[in-house]
Structure formats: structure tokens, C-alpha cells
Amino acid sequence: MSRQSVFNLVSLFSHKSSKREWKPLEDHSCTDVPWLLLFIVFCIGMGFICGFSIATGAAARLLSGYDSYGNICGQKNVKVEGIVNSGLDLTHKKYVFFLDPCNIDLVHQKIKSIALCVSACPRKELKTLADIQKFAETNGSTLCSYELQPSEYTTDPRAAKLCPKYPVPESAPIPFFHRCAPVNISCYAKFAEALITFVSDSSVLHRLISGVMTSKEIIMGLCLLSLVLSMILMVIIRYISRVLVWILTILVILGSLGGTGVLWWLYAKQRISAGALETQIAKDNLQALLIYAIAATVFTVILFLIMLVMRKRVALTIALFHVAGKVFIHLPLLVFQPFWTFFVLILFWTYWITVLLFLGTTGSPVPNEEGFVEFRMAGPLKYMWWYHVVGLIWISEFILACQQMTVAGAVVTYYFTREKRNLPFTPILASVNRLVCYHLGTVAKGSFIITLVKIPRMILMYIHTQLKGKENACARCMLKACICCLWCLEKCLTYLNQNAYTATAINSTNFCTSAKDAFVILVENALRVAAINTVGDFMLFLGKVLIVCSTGLAGIMLLNYQRDYTIWVLPLIIVCLFAFLVAHCFLSIYEMVVDVLFLCFAIDTKYNDGSPGREFYMDKVLMEFVENSRKSMKEAGRGGGAEGRELKPMKLP
């Protein structure tokens, strides 16, 4: 498609969208109602899966556990046709014990061992059959198969197959799930190879855990410090945004120039000394330095040109960051928005995992090829877990989209309220109320679009993992390319969705109309969008790094003075991970507010010009930016420049 065709297409969309006047906060109507009904029906299906898994006895099998013959531990059981040792009364045997708990099938992710119901787990290592017999006689817990009596453990030749593999490791019951699990984690070396490689020495593991337990007060204090630093940084950005942006810009330019100069200096030095030492290694190093120097030069030139083009658009980024700081002053509850979202996500994920565990034990008892019992679902019901996985993605994206719509609605209310004294008492709650009453369908549709892109990417990632080391180089390259393309598409759609939610909050239009209007505005301000998403995101990334480094440095200083700790690496890692999570939550909300403010500003400058009857809604800081842009436009107009025309606020055609 030619450049003129793209321009005509954008102009056509812009002309159509400009026919409808934007009326911020004036009209409220329900949007995308069919999608809300579809989402409700989908959630009812999720509820049906939960009810079915509980009604078919899966809850009892999950919590109490069951043996290899289909008997649920701790209760009387019904005979399974064709299965010996089924239908037993195991009222007094409440724990599941595996004869070989370390025999793990990594492909099917389950323990390949006979499971029995026992009265008690072996609390110490049993090295011989005589020890197993003595444990049964002393504790009344028979660890061999049901057909063997304790007196036969050392005499019956079947004991080698029907008794546990010895030495029997020390084990303890898992709380609430009544499974005997080995105390020594090294038993699962194949399952957790990476972990065991690091903590193969149990003393190292003990020292790490003791370091965490004894320094828990310091860890909690440092986590609180990261929380305070994140709040302070959000306040500081408002006041030093101008200086901070230019400092970062200068440092990036100086760093790229310095790196390029060093590479060329090394190349020249190597070339001079290469005459005396003609070796293949020297030639390869010289060629590599030349390639690196040329690449660095090209990168520096491109970076310098981008900075030159965007130097005046950086001013808009600074102004938006300043106004975003004011938004948090007027809307302090925005700070806690990530916590509520995270809390709701945790509740939903807990429910989802619980139902998934129920589904894993749902079904009818069926004999397998080894003569034991497996519970399998027949017919269409065996595909319920696919529905459950789609529900995980869609509902999680729905919850995140609700946060985006809530933040967008609150910031839109702030921006388009001329007198800030007339703001609602709690704009956040007012935004939540509008979301629940009018726009849940729009959120459901937007989150479903993200789900449609995320599912194929996850399937391809699963295929790539399963075929790792088996596929050829071409297939591996194609898979990675497809995964990368879907990831890029997902990020683009997420950004467009967020702006569509903002347009819906402003004009109360459905998702498709809002997405089209937001897309037109973003295309018309493409260079400004690029400046905000590069300079702004880089600033926020450095803010995250600053919080993590500050918290980590404080942790090193505090932990270093505690002589009782043998190893304090794990506490420091925990603190740094928590600091990054907190900083990301806070600054991602800041980034979201900046994006919403930019779209409001673009709409404001497009449909208003400051004249009577068409006054701007924007803050004084943004007003100064517009006035400076107009002065630049006049000066560039006298000089015949094109830059001023681009900075001119857009008007209705």
C-alpha cells in the first residue's frame, strides 16, 4: 500500500469520527451488551465445571486421597468391578503412602508407584524389611500391599514387589491433603534438577532457610522500604520530570558516543599492532571490532536523528508526567488500585487451581493396563479442562481490563472537570460504578480479543517445549518467529484496548467504535506517541531499577552487619524481587495514567482551540505547552519550516 493510500485511509477514518462530536462525561449508555451476556454464560459454564467436579466425588478423592485400587482413604468404599482389593473399609487408614515416591514420570507429571492407604507415615528412615515389619507391629501401619500380613513381610517372596522400595525415606503428611511426602527434597532430584543442583548439600538448604527465618524482620522492613520508596518516587517524578528527562537523554547520547569512540579506538589500535602479529585469531578479532564499530556508529547516528526529531515532543512527555503527579494528589486511591486487582486475581487463581485439582480426580473408575484403577472422564466431558484453561485466560484478562477501565474512567473524570473542586468525592468509586452499570460488555469484548491471541501463542510455546531437541533448525526458527509475532500482536492489541477503554469512558461508545476513534487519534499523533512510549517508559524503567538497587543496597548493609547469618543471598533475592514487583505495580499505574492523559489531551486539542465556547479542558502545564507550540508554529511559518505545522493543535475540518 502506498504512502498516499495510507494517508487517505487515515483521513477517511478521521473524517468519519469527526462527524460525531465528543461529549466527555455527558452521555452514559450500556455498551456491548451481547458480549456481557456471552461472558455471563461462559462464567455459568465455569460454575458448572466446578459443581460437576464436586458432585462426582472428586472433592473427597482430592482431599482424602485414594489408593491404586480406587479406595478413598479414611472411609468405607464401594467395590469396583474387576479390581481386587477394592471396596475396602479404610476408616482408620487416613494417609496415602507411595511404595516408591521418588519414581516420577516427568512426561505425565505423576508418581509411578503403587499407592496404599496407611494409618501413619514413617517418621524415620526404614532400611530393611525387618524395620518395615517392626514399624507395622509397633504403629499398626502396614506399608506393604493389603494382601500381605505384617508377619509375612520377611518370609513371603512377594514382599519384594508388594512392599515399599527400601530404604523407605522419612516422610510426613501434607497438611489438609493426607499424603505422605518424603521430608528430604533431594528425593525429587529428577523433578527439580535445577534446584537440587544448587542445594544438593542439605546443609546449604538448611542455612538458606535459617537465614530467611532469622532475618524475617529485616525482610519485612526492607519490603516496607520498597513500598515507601515507590510512593516517594511517584511524588518526585512530578517535580523533577523536566530535569530527569534531559539528564537521561544526555546520558544516553554521551554513552552511545563514548561506546562508539572506544570501539573505533580499539579497532585502530588492533590494526596498528596486527602488522607485527599476523595470526588468524588477530584477524578475526580485528574483523569483529570493525563490525561492532560500524554497528555502533549506525546505531548512534539513528539515535541522534531520533533525538533531533523528537526533541520538542519530549516537552509533552514532561508536561504529562507533571500532570500525572497532580492526578495522584487529587485521586490518592489510584495508588491502591494494583493491590485490589492483585487480591482479586489471587482469589480467582486459588479458585481455578482448586477446581483444576478436582478435575484431575473426576471421572469413573477404569482399570488400566497394570490392573490398577484410574479415574477417567468419557465423551465430551473429558474436554472440560480445555474450557477451564480458556476461562483462566479470559477471566484474568477481564479482571486486568476492569482495572484499566477503572483507572481510565477516574482520570477522564479528572481531566474533563474544569473546576477540580467539583470532582466527585471518590472518582475511583464513581468510575467503578460506571463500569459495572454500563461498560462490563466492552471490557468482556476487549479481554476476549486478547485471549484469542494469547491462546495460540501458549499452544505454540507448549509445542516448542515438547519438541525441544527433536525438531530441525528450520521448524524451530519458524516456531519462534510465530511466537514472537503473536507476542508483538498481543502487546499492540493491549495498548489499543487500553486506549479504546479510555474512549469508551469519555464518550460511552461500544468497543469497536472506541477502538477506531482511539486508533485515529493515535495515528494523527504518531510521533508524540513514540516520544511518550520511549522517553516515558525508559524513565519508568530506570525508576524501577533505582528502587530495586536502593532496596538491595540497604539490604546488603543491614544483612552484612548480622554475624549470625551464614548465607543471606536468599533473603536479599526475596527483597529485590518484592521491590521490583512493588515498583512495577506503582509505576505501571503511573504509565497508565500518562497514556490516558495523552489521549484526553489529543482529543482536547483536536476539538477545542481555546476560543469562547471551545475552551480547553487541559491543565495549565499542558496549556503552556500548547502556547509554546503555537509560538514555534508562527516562527516556523515565517521561516517556511514544516515542524511548526506539526505542533499546531488540530482543529475540526
Secondary structure, 3 states (H helix, E strand, C coil): CCHHHHHHHHHHHHHHHHCCCCCCCCCCCCCCHHHHHHHHHHHHHHHHHHHHHHHCCHHHHHHHCECCCCCECCCECCCCCCCCCCCCECCCCCEEEECCCCCEECCCCEECCCEEEECCCCCCCECCHHHHHHHHHHHCCCCCCCCCCHHHCCCCCCHHHHCCCCCECCEEECCCCCEEEECCHHHHCCCCHHHHHHCCCHHHHHHHHHHHHHCHHHHHHHHHHHHHHHHHHHHHHHHHHHHHHHHHHHHHHHHHHHHHHHHHHHHHHHHHHHCCCCCHHHHHHHHHHHHHHHHHHHHHHHHHHHHHHHCCCHHHHHHHHHHHHHHHHHCHHHHHHHHHHHHHHHHHHHHHHHHHHHHHCCCEEEECCCCCEEEECCHHHHHHHHHHHHHHHHHHHHHHHHHHHHHHHHHHHHHCCCCHHHCCCCHHHHHHHHHHHHHHHHHHHHHHHHHHHHHHHHHHHHHHHHCCCCCCHHHHHHHHHHHHHHHHHHHHHHHHHHHHHHHHHHHCCCHHHHHHHHHHHHHHCHHHHHHHHHHHHHHHHHHHHHHHHHHHHHHHHHHHCCCCCCCCHHHHHHHHHHHHHHHHHHHHHHHHHHHHHHHHHHHHHHHCCCCCCCCCCCCHHHHHHHHHHHHHHHHHHHHCCCHHHHHCCCCCC
